[in-house]
Amino acid sequence: MKQRIGVLGGSFDPIHYGHLILAEQIKIEAQLDRILFVPACVSPFKIWNKPADRTHRLRMLELAIGDHKDFEISTIELDRDEPSYTYETLCALRAQYGSDAELYFIIGTDAFMHIEEWNCSRELLSEFSFLIGLRKGYDEQKLESILYDLSTRYPLKAQYIPIPELEISASDLRDRMAAGKSVKFLLPDPVIDYIDRTGLYQNTARLLQAFVRIKVDQERYQHTEGVVAKAMELAHRYGADPEKAEIAAWFHDAYRETGNLEHGPIAARELQQQFGIDDEDIINAIQYHTTGRPGMSLLEKVIYLADSIEDGRRYPGIDELRSMACADINLSIYRLMTHTKAYVESLGLQFHPRSIKAIEELEEQIKKERLHE
C-alpha cells in the first residue's frame, strides 16, 4: 500500500503553531501517513526579503517537531542556492520516494487561487495532488468554482480541508520579537528558547547595543550613547536614514582599543563578519568616521559629526559648532576638520591625507552652495 505523504513547504521563518496545527489537521483529515516539512532556501516570491540563515530555520524546525513520529523534514530546497520552484521540488521528491509513495502538496487557499501563475503550473496541476487549507469565513463557492474550472482543463486531483482559525503571521512574529514583545504561546517553547539564545530576530540596534555595553568600558559606552542620540537627531534633521544612523553609531567605537586610525576599519569588518551587516553606507560610515574622506555620503557626514559634537564632548568652540550643525552640515564638518587639522599640526604631527582631500572637497561644495544662495 502506498504511503500518503503531505508536503508542506515554506520559509518557516520562524516555524510557529499555525504551521504545526495546519499540518496536524490536514494529516488527520486527509488520512496521511506523514507530513514532510520542506523549508525553502530562497522562495521565488521572497527574493528581496532575505530570510533567516538556513541553519537557524532548520534547527528551529527540528526543535518544533521534536519527536513527533509523523512529522519529518526534507532539506531538498535548503541544499540549493537558487530560488526553489514547487514543481521541481515535487519531481525530485517523487524520484526520491518512488512508486511506494503518493505525494500531496499542501497549499493555502489564497496561494491556490493564483496557482496558474506558478512556474510549470500546467505540469504541476496535471501530475500532483493538492490539499487546500480552507480558513473559516472563506468563500467556499468561489473556491469550488475555481476547482471546477481547473478540472475542465487539467486532470486535477484536489480537495479542500477546513482548518482551525489561528491567525499567526511569521512576519508579525518577527516584528514582535524585534520590538522585544513576548511570543509565548505562539511558538513552541524550544523554538523561543533557541531564538533567545541566538539573538535571532532581535532588533539590530538593540543587539549591537548589548554587544557594545559588554565590550567597552563605561566611559566609552557613555560616549557611544551620546553619539547615537546625536546621530539620530542629525539624521532626522537632514534626511538620512535614522535606522542606519543608529546602527553605525552604536558600532563605530566598538574596537576603539585597537588604535585611533585602526578601530574604524576593524569595526566595519567585524560588523560584516560577526553580524552579517553588509550595507555599504553603514560600513563606510563606520570605517571612515575618524578621518572622513572625499565623497562622503550624508550618513557618513552624520556619523563623523555626531562623534565629535555629542553632548558629552567638551572642548573650546564646541557650542558654536553644535549650533552650526543644526543649520549647515557641510559647513560644520568643514570647520571641525580645519580646526582638527590645525591642532594636529600644532603637535608636530601629519594630518591624514584623506582628511585633507575631504576638506578641499567640502570647501568647493560650500563655495558652490553660497553662489546659489
LOLUMGU-785211 format. One record per residue (C-alpha): residue in three letters; x, y, z. Coordinates in Angstrom, 3 decimals. Example, Ala and Ser with C-alpha at 12.3 -4.5 7.8 and 13.67 -1.06 7.14 Angstrom:
2
+------+----------+----------+----------+
: type :     east :    north :       up :
+------+----------+----------+----------+
:  ala :   12.300 :   -4.500 :    7.800 :
:  ser :   13.670 :   -1.060 :    7.140 :
+------+----------+----------+----------+
! end
This chain:
373
+------+----------+----------+----------+
: type :     east :    north :       up :
+------+----------+----------+----------+
:  met :    0.000 :    0.000 :    0.000 :
:  lys :    1.346 :    3.397 :   -0.965 :
:  gln :    2.400 :    5.855 :    1.723 :
:  arg :    0.382 :    9.052 :    1.670 :
:  ile :    2.818 :   11.915 :    2.267 :
:  gly :    1.800 :   15.535 :    2.696 :
:  val :    4.378 :   18.085 :    1.518 :
:  leu :    4.319 :   21.406 :    3.362 :
:  gly :    6.732 :   24.000 :    2.029 :
:  gly :    7.582 :   27.456 :    3.288 :
:  ser :   10.244 :   29.732 :    4.691 :
:  phe :    9.369 :   28.754 :    8.293 :
:  asp :   10.961 :   31.996 :    9.397 :
:  pro :   10.169 :   31.086 :   12.117 :
:  ile :    8.131 :   27.876 :   12.374 :
:  his :    5.074 :   28.604 :   14.564 :
:  tyr :    1.951 :   26.933 :   15.920 :
:  gly :   -0.042 :   27.985 :   12.858 :
:  his :    2.192 :   25.748 :   10.710 :
:  leu :    2.050 :   22.864 :   13.157 :
:  ile :   -1.709 :   22.954 :   13.654 :
:  leu :   -2.230 :   23.169 :    9.880 :
:  ala :   -0.001 :   20.133 :    9.383 :
:  glu :   -1.708 :   18.083 :   12.098 :
:  gln :   -5.228 :   18.975 :   10.974 :
:  ile :   -4.570 :   18.132 :    7.322 :
:  lys :   -2.758 :   14.927 :    8.250 :
:  ile :   -5.825 :   13.752 :   10.176 :
:  glu :   -8.492 :   14.943 :    7.735 :
:  ala :   -6.707 :   13.633 :    4.624 :
:  gln :   -5.601 :   10.423 :    6.365 :
:  leu :   -1.956 :   10.990 :    5.561 :
:  asp :    0.783 :    8.766 :    6.898 :
:  arg :    3.180 :   11.649 :    7.493 :
:  ile :    3.930 :   15.295 :    6.811 :
:  leu :    7.139 :   16.341 :    5.125 :
:  phe :    8.226 :   19.893 :    6.017 :
:  val :   10.278 :   21.427 :    3.193 :
:  pro :   11.965 :   24.692 :    4.234 :
:  ala :   12.900 :   26.876 :    1.270 :
:  cys :   16.396 :   28.173 :    0.697 :
:  val :   15.128 :   31.151 :   -1.305 :
:  ser :   11.455 :   31.443 :   -2.125 :
:  pro :   10.875 :   32.756 :   -5.666 :
:  phe :    8.277 :   35.084 :   -4.118 :
:  lys :   10.650 :   36.474 :   -1.455 :
:  ile :   13.909 :   37.116 :   -3.293 :
:  trp :   14.101 :   40.669 :   -1.919 :
:  asn :   13.149 :   39.670 :    1.638 :
:  lys :   16.199 :   37.895 :    2.985 :
:  pro :   15.172 :   35.088 :    5.378 :
:  ala :   16.986 :   33.969 :    8.492 :
:  asp :   20.007 :   31.797 :    7.829 :
:  arg :   19.057 :   28.294 :    6.626 :
:  thr :   20.892 :   26.707 :    9.556 :
:  his :   18.734 :   28.620 :   12.047 :
:  arg :   15.475 :   27.814 :   10.266 :
:  leu :   16.345 :   24.140 :   10.024 :
:  arg :   17.262 :   23.962 :   13.695 :
:  met :   14.010 :   25.689 :   14.705 :
:  leu :   12.057 :   23.172 :   12.608 :
:  glu :   13.857 :   20.294 :   14.300 :
:  leu :   13.051 :   21.725 :   17.724 :
:  ala :    9.416 :   22.390 :   16.797 :
:  ile :    8.549 :   18.921 :   15.534 :
:  gly :   10.621 :   17.195 :   18.207 :
:  asp :    9.859 :   13.504 :   18.387 :
:  his :    6.530 :   13.710 :   16.515 :
:  lys :    6.693 :   10.381 :   14.694 :
:  asp :    4.642 :   11.538 :   11.692 :
:  phe :    6.480 :   14.809 :   11.057 :
:  glu :    9.720 :   14.823 :    9.059 :
:  ile :   11.977 :   17.402 :    7.410 :
:  ser :   13.436 :   17.415 :    3.908 :
:  thr :   16.386 :   19.701 :    3.157 :
:  ile :   15.968 :   19.264 :   -0.587 :
:  glu :   15.397 :   23.012 :   -1.084 :
:  leu :   17.803 :   24.186 :    1.600 :
:  asp :   20.545 :   22.353 :   -0.267 :
:  arg :   20.003 :   24.587 :   -3.285 :
:  asp :   21.448 :   28.059 :   -3.652 :
:  glu :   18.907 :   29.311 :   -6.159 :
:  pro :   15.171 :   30.060 :   -5.870 :
:  ser :   13.043 :   26.944 :   -5.390 :
:  tyr :   10.047 :   26.126 :   -7.552 :
:  thr :    7.390 :   23.736 :   -6.305 :
:  tyr :    7.207 :   21.619 :   -9.453 :
:  glu :   10.962 :   20.942 :   -9.404 :
:  thr :   10.839 :   20.055 :   -5.713 :
:  leu :    7.888 :   17.685 :   -6.088 :
:  cys :    9.528 :   15.961 :   -9.058 :
:  ala :   12.702 :   15.454 :   -7.021 :
:  leu :   10.705 :   14.075 :   -4.083 :
:  arg :    8.744 :   11.780 :   -6.407 :
:  ala :   12.026 :   10.400 :   -7.723 :
:  gln :   13.336 :   10.029 :   -4.162 :
:  tyr :   10.321 :    8.137 :   -2.781 :
:  gly :    9.467 :    6.233 :   -5.949 :
:  ser :    6.291 :    4.322 :   -6.604 :
:  asp :    5.837 :    3.424 :   -2.929 :
:  ala :    4.536 :    6.901 :   -2.080 :
:  glu :    1.875 :    9.317 :   -3.225 :
:  leu :    2.647 :   12.999 :   -2.639 :
:  tyr :    0.053 :   15.588 :   -1.647 :
:  phe :    1.061 :   19.219 :   -1.855 :
:  ile :   -0.407 :   21.282 :    0.993 :
:  ile :   -1.313 :   24.825 :   -0.012 :
:  gly :   -3.297 :   27.749 :    1.368 :
:  thr :   -6.441 :   28.976 :   -0.337 :
:  asp :   -5.034 :   32.360 :   -1.357 :
:  ala :   -1.976 :   30.761 :   -2.927 :
:  phe :   -4.062 :   28.172 :   -4.762 :
:  met :   -6.198 :   30.920 :   -6.301 :
:  his :   -3.081 :   32.020 :   -8.205 :
:  ile :   -1.694 :   28.572 :   -8.959 :
:  glu :   -1.746 :   29.111 :  -12.717 :
:  glu :    0.791 :   31.933 :  -12.266 :
:  trp :    3.319 :   29.472 :  -10.820 :
:  asn :    6.283 :   28.090 :  -12.693 :
:  cys :    5.313 :   24.932 :  -14.670 :
:  ser :    1.723 :   25.279 :  -13.453 :
:  arg :    0.332 :   23.024 :  -16.205 :
:  glu :    2.604 :   20.145 :  -15.212 :
:  leu :    2.033 :   20.840 :  -11.516 :
:  leu :   -1.760 :   20.715 :  -11.830 :
:  ser :   -1.639 :   17.626 :  -14.040 :
:  glu :    0.841 :   15.459 :  -12.152 :
:  phe :    0.353 :   16.111 :   -8.434 :
:  ser :   -2.424 :   16.089 :   -5.830 :
:  phe :   -3.374 :   19.149 :   -3.790 :
:  leu :   -4.693 :   19.560 :   -0.273 :
:  ile :   -6.052 :   23.080 :    0.144 :
:  gly :   -6.345 :   24.528 :    3.630 :
:  leu :   -9.638 :   26.408 :    3.848 :
:  arg :   -9.868 :   29.012 :    6.588 :
:  lys :  -13.163 :   29.813 :    8.273 :
:  gly :  -15.093 :   32.554 :    6.507 :
:  tyr :  -13.519 :   31.926 :    3.120 :
:  asp :  -15.918 :   31.802 :    0.171 :
:  glu :  -16.303 :   28.047 :   -0.450 :
:  gln :  -18.423 :   28.618 :   -3.532 :
:  lys :  -15.681 :   30.714 :   -5.101 :
:  leu :  -13.121 :   28.010 :   -4.377 :
:  glu :  -15.399 :   25.290 :   -5.751 :
:  ser :  -15.916 :   27.356 :   -8.895 :
:  ile :  -12.158 :   27.651 :   -9.405 :
:  leu :  -11.679 :   23.931 :   -8.749 :
:  tyr :  -14.357 :   23.108 :  -11.304 :
:  asp :  -12.813 :   25.453 :  -13.870 :
:  leu :   -9.361 :   23.938 :  -13.390 :
:  ser :  -10.771 :   20.399 :  -13.567 :
:  thr :  -12.153 :   21.097 :  -17.040 :
:  arg :   -8.661 :   21.941 :  -18.274 :
:  tyr :   -6.391 :   19.665 :  -16.222 :
:  pro :   -6.635 :   16.150 :  -14.741 :
:  leu :   -6.887 :   17.913 :  -11.364 :
:  lys :   -6.696 :   15.997 :   -8.089 :
:  ala :   -7.540 :   18.377 :   -5.275 :
:  gln :   -9.628 :   18.629 :   -2.151 :
:  tyr :  -10.069 :   21.404 :    0.362 :
:  ile :   -9.930 :   20.853 :    4.103 :
:  pro :  -11.295 :   23.258 :    6.739 :
:  ile :   -8.541 :   24.284 :    9.123 :
:  pro :   -8.665 :   25.968 :   12.550 :
:  glu :   -8.875 :   29.738 :   12.612 :
:  leu :   -5.476 :   30.614 :   14.055 :
:  glu :   -4.162 :   33.842 :   12.574 :
:  ile :   -0.421 :   33.760 :   13.191 :
:  ser :    1.890 :   35.552 :   10.766 :
:  ala :    5.627 :   34.869 :   10.700 :
:  ser :    6.290 :   38.489 :    9.735 :
:  asp :    4.188 :   39.716 :   12.670 :
:  leu :    6.119 :   37.400 :   14.971 :
:  arg :    9.427 :   38.770 :   13.699 :
:  asp :    8.174 :   42.315 :   14.309 :
:  arg :    7.070 :   41.411 :   17.836 :
:  met :   10.434 :   39.875 :   18.667 :
:  ala :   12.325 :   42.821 :   17.166 :
:  ala :   10.272 :   45.093 :   19.430 :
:  gly :   11.058 :   42.914 :   22.450 :
:  lys :    7.468 :   41.670 :   22.855 :
:  ser :    6.503 :   38.201 :   24.056 :
:  val :    5.701 :   35.418 :   21.588 :
:  lys :    4.750 :   32.934 :   24.304 :
:  phe :    2.013 :   30.506 :   23.159 :
:  leu :    2.605 :   31.500 :   19.519 :
:  leu :    5.802 :   29.477 :   19.074 :
:  pro :    6.845 :   26.187 :   20.684 :
:  asp :    8.900 :   26.813 :   23.832 :
:  pro :   12.063 :   25.104 :   22.470 :
:  val :   11.946 :   27.459 :   19.463 :
:  ile :   11.552 :   30.509 :   21.717 :
:  asp :   14.497 :   29.340 :   23.817 :
:  tyr :   16.622 :   28.916 :   20.703 :
:  ile :   15.731 :   32.390 :   19.431 :
:  asp :   16.553 :   33.885 :   22.826 :
:  arg :   19.923 :   32.109 :   22.941 :
:  thr :   20.982 :   33.104 :   19.432 :
:  gly :   19.556 :   36.622 :   19.368 :
:  leu :   17.710 :   35.767 :   16.176 :
:  tyr :   15.126 :   38.375 :   15.105 :
:  gln :   16.315 :   40.873 :   17.683 :
:  asn :   16.278 :   44.498 :   16.665 :
:  thr :   19.710 :   45.012 :   15.140 :
:  ala :   20.393 :   48.232 :   17.012 :
:  arg :   19.457 :   46.640 :   20.350 :
:  leu :   21.673 :   43.660 :   19.575 :
:  leu :   24.631 :   45.925 :   18.814 :
:  gln :   23.928 :   47.993 :   21.900 :
:  ala :   24.095 :   44.860 :   24.067 :
:  phe :   27.363 :   43.831 :   22.404 :
:  val :   28.948 :   47.255 :   22.907 :
:  arg :   27.768 :   47.519 :   26.520 :
:  ile :   29.703 :   44.357 :   27.357 :
:  lys :   32.748 :   45.086 :   25.218 :
:  val :   33.725 :   48.673 :   26.058 :
:  asp :   34.346 :   50.474 :   29.337 :
:  gln :   31.770 :   52.768 :   30.966 :
:  glu :   33.283 :   55.983 :   29.650 :
:  arg :   33.354 :   54.690 :   26.079 :
:  tyr :   29.797 :   53.361 :   26.399 :
:  gln :   28.514 :   56.743 :   27.604 :
:  his :   30.246 :   58.413 :   24.658 :
:  thr :   28.637 :   55.899 :   22.290 :
:  glu :   25.196 :   56.576 :   23.775 :
:  gly :   25.804 :   60.266 :   23.126 :
:  val :   26.837 :   59.607 :   19.521 :
:  val :   23.702 :   57.508 :   18.949 :
:  ala :   21.462 :   60.293 :   20.269 :
:  lys :   23.225 :   62.979 :   18.229 :
:  ala :   23.329 :   60.820 :   15.080 :
:  met :   19.590 :   60.191 :   15.297 :
:  glu :   18.982 :   63.914 :   15.766 :
:  leu :   21.127 :   64.839 :   12.752 :
:  ala :   19.647 :   62.040 :   10.623 :
:  his :   16.117 :   63.334 :   11.210 :
:  arg :   17.212 :   66.915 :   10.607 :
:  tyr :   18.992 :   66.289 :    7.302 :
:  gly :   17.032 :   63.329 :    5.933 :
:  ala :   19.485 :   60.465 :    6.473 :
:  asp :   18.167 :   57.005 :    7.297 :
:  pro :   17.753 :   57.044 :   11.125 :
:  glu :   17.878 :   53.253 :   11.399 :
:  lys :   21.203 :   53.113 :    9.589 :
:  ala :   22.478 :   56.046 :   11.639 :
:  glu :   21.621 :   54.229 :   14.870 :
:  ile :   23.359 :   51.025 :   13.776 :
:  ala :   26.523 :   52.831 :   12.646 :
:  ala :   26.622 :   54.963 :   15.779 :
:  trp :   26.343 :   52.022 :   18.147 :
:  phe :   29.223 :   50.184 :   16.497 :
:  his :   31.565 :   52.998 :   15.453 :
:  asp :   33.831 :   52.734 :   18.539 :
:  ala :   33.321 :   49.050 :   19.342 :
:  tyr :   37.034 :   48.389 :   18.704 :
:  arg :   38.419 :   51.733 :   19.874 :
:  glu :   41.153 :   49.989 :   21.878 :
:  thr :   42.866 :   48.927 :   18.622 :
:  gly :   44.023 :   52.465 :   17.852 :
:  asn :   42.849 :   55.839 :   16.598 :
:  leu :   43.087 :   55.119 :   12.879 :
:  glu :   42.662 :   51.339 :   13.006 :
:  his :   39.440 :   50.994 :   15.012 :
:  gly :   37.072 :   52.245 :   12.297 :
:  pro :   38.119 :   49.756 :    9.589 :
:  ile :   38.284 :   46.946 :   12.146 :
:  ala :   34.784 :   47.715 :   13.438 :
:  ala :   33.451 :   47.856 :    9.874 :
:  arg :   34.943 :   44.446 :    9.104 :
:  glu :   33.672 :   42.897 :   12.346 :
:  leu :   30.169 :   44.239 :   11.751 :
:  gln :   30.118 :   42.351 :    8.465 :
:  gln :   31.677 :   39.145 :    9.757 :
:  gln :   30.006 :   38.856 :   13.155 :
:  phe :   26.586 :   40.342 :   12.460 :
:  gly :   26.168 :   39.867 :    8.707 :
:  ile :   25.522 :   43.569 :    8.097 :
:  asp :   26.912 :   44.466 :    4.688 :
:  asp :   25.083 :   47.698 :    3.890 :
:  glu :   27.751 :   49.741 :    2.096 :
:  asp :   26.679 :   53.076 :    3.562 :
:  ile :   26.747 :   51.771 :    7.147 :
:  ile :   30.105 :   50.091 :    6.601 :
:  asn :   31.637 :   53.257 :    5.130 :
:  ala :   30.191 :   55.456 :    7.879 :
:  ile :   31.950 :   53.311 :   10.475 :
:  gln :   35.146 :   52.789 :    8.524 :
:  tyr :   35.771 :   56.484 :    7.829 :
:  his :   34.268 :   58.091 :   10.927 :
:  thr :   37.700 :   59.130 :   12.248 :
:  thr :   39.234 :   60.675 :    9.128 :
:  gly :   36.301 :   61.388 :    6.866 :
:  arg :   37.025 :   61.157 :    3.133 :
:  pro :   36.221 :   62.786 :   -0.195 :
:  gly :   32.756 :   61.890 :   -1.463 :
:  met :   31.250 :   61.305 :    1.967 :
:  ser :   27.609 :   60.247 :    1.903 :
:  leu :   25.060 :   62.005 :    4.081 :
:  leu :   25.157 :   59.113 :    6.556 :
:  glu :   28.965 :   59.300 :    6.719 :
:  lys :   28.729 :   63.012 :    7.479 :
:  val :   26.136 :   62.393 :   10.191 :
:  ile :   28.320 :   59.843 :   11.991 :
:  tyr :   31.514 :   61.879 :   11.573 :
:  leu :   29.873 :   64.968 :   13.041 :
:  ala :   27.913 :   63.190 :   15.775 :
:  asp :   31.107 :   61.570 :   17.016 :
:  ser :   32.646 :   64.994 :   17.618 :
:  ile :   29.715 :   67.026 :   18.933 :
:  glu :   27.766 :   64.545 :   21.078 :
:  asp :   26.642 :   66.103 :   24.354 :
:  gly :   29.433 :   64.549 :   26.400 :
:  arg :   32.211 :   66.232 :   24.416 :
:  arg :   33.987 :   69.231 :   25.932 :
:  tyr :   36.469 :   71.410 :   24.016 :
:  pro :   36.803 :   75.090 :   23.005 :
:  gly :   34.317 :   76.134 :   20.335 :
:  ile :   32.037 :   73.121 :   20.610 :
:  asp :   28.923 :   75.144 :   21.472 :
:  glu :   29.327 :   77.200 :   18.310 :
:  leu :   29.907 :   74.003 :   16.323 :
:  arg :   26.741 :   72.415 :   17.739 :
:  ser :   24.715 :   75.462 :   16.753 :
:  met :   26.224 :   75.391 :   13.271 :
:  ala :   25.409 :   71.670 :   12.948 :
:  cys :   21.720 :   72.499 :   13.244 :
:  ala :   21.886 :   74.723 :   10.169 :
:  asp :   24.601 :   73.520 :    7.803 :
:  ile :   26.134 :   70.058 :    7.986 :
:  asn :   28.791 :   70.704 :    5.345 :
:  leu :   29.999 :   73.942 :    6.915 :
:  ser :   30.093 :   72.419 :   10.399 :
:  ile :   32.169 :   69.436 :    9.204 :
:  tyr :   34.490 :   71.785 :    7.293 :
:  arg :   35.035 :   73.881 :   10.441 :
:  leu :   35.563 :   70.779 :   12.536 :
:  met :   38.111 :   69.321 :   10.128 :
:  thr :   40.071 :   72.557 :    9.699 :
:  his :   40.253 :   73.056 :   13.476 :
:  thr :   41.339 :   69.437 :   13.937 :
:  lys :   43.977 :   69.846 :   11.225 :
:  ala :   45.405 :   72.929 :   12.937 :
:  tyr :   45.501 :   71.133 :   16.285 :
:  val :   47.182 :   68.006 :   14.890 :
:  glu :   49.790 :   70.034 :   13.031 :
:  ser :   50.470 :   72.134 :   16.150 :
:  leu :   51.597 :   68.902 :   17.806 :
:  gly :   54.071 :   68.339 :   15.005 :
:  leu :   52.023 :   65.510 :   13.538 :
:  gln :   50.852 :   64.927 :    9.973 :
:  phe :   47.151 :   65.280 :    9.249 :
:  his :   45.681 :   62.347 :    7.359 :
:  pro :   45.802 :   62.833 :    3.544 :
:  arg :   42.242 :   61.541 :    3.243 :
:  ser :   41.058 :   64.246 :    5.627 :
:  ile :   42.925 :   66.940 :    3.684 :
:  lys :   41.196 :   65.884 :    0.468 :
:  ala :   37.855 :   65.892 :    2.279 :
:  ile :   38.491 :   69.470 :    3.447 :
:  glu :   39.307 :   70.565 :   -0.098 :
:  glu :   36.140 :   68.961 :   -1.454 :
:  leu :   33.962 :   70.473 :    1.281 :
:  glu :   35.446 :   73.896 :    0.607 :
:  glu :   34.417 :   73.605 :   -3.039 :
:  gln :   30.926 :   72.413 :   -2.089 :
:  ile :   30.439 :   75.330 :    0.302 :
:  lys :   31.575 :   77.833 :   -2.336 :
:  lys :   29.078 :   76.416 :   -4.852 :
:  glu :   26.280 :   76.461 :   -2.275 :
:  arg :   26.962 :   80.130 :   -1.486 :
:  leu :   26.962 :   81.031 :   -5.180 :
:  his :   23.435 :   79.657 :   -5.448 :
:  glu :   22.107 :   81.416 :   -2.359 :
+------+----------+----------+----------+
! end
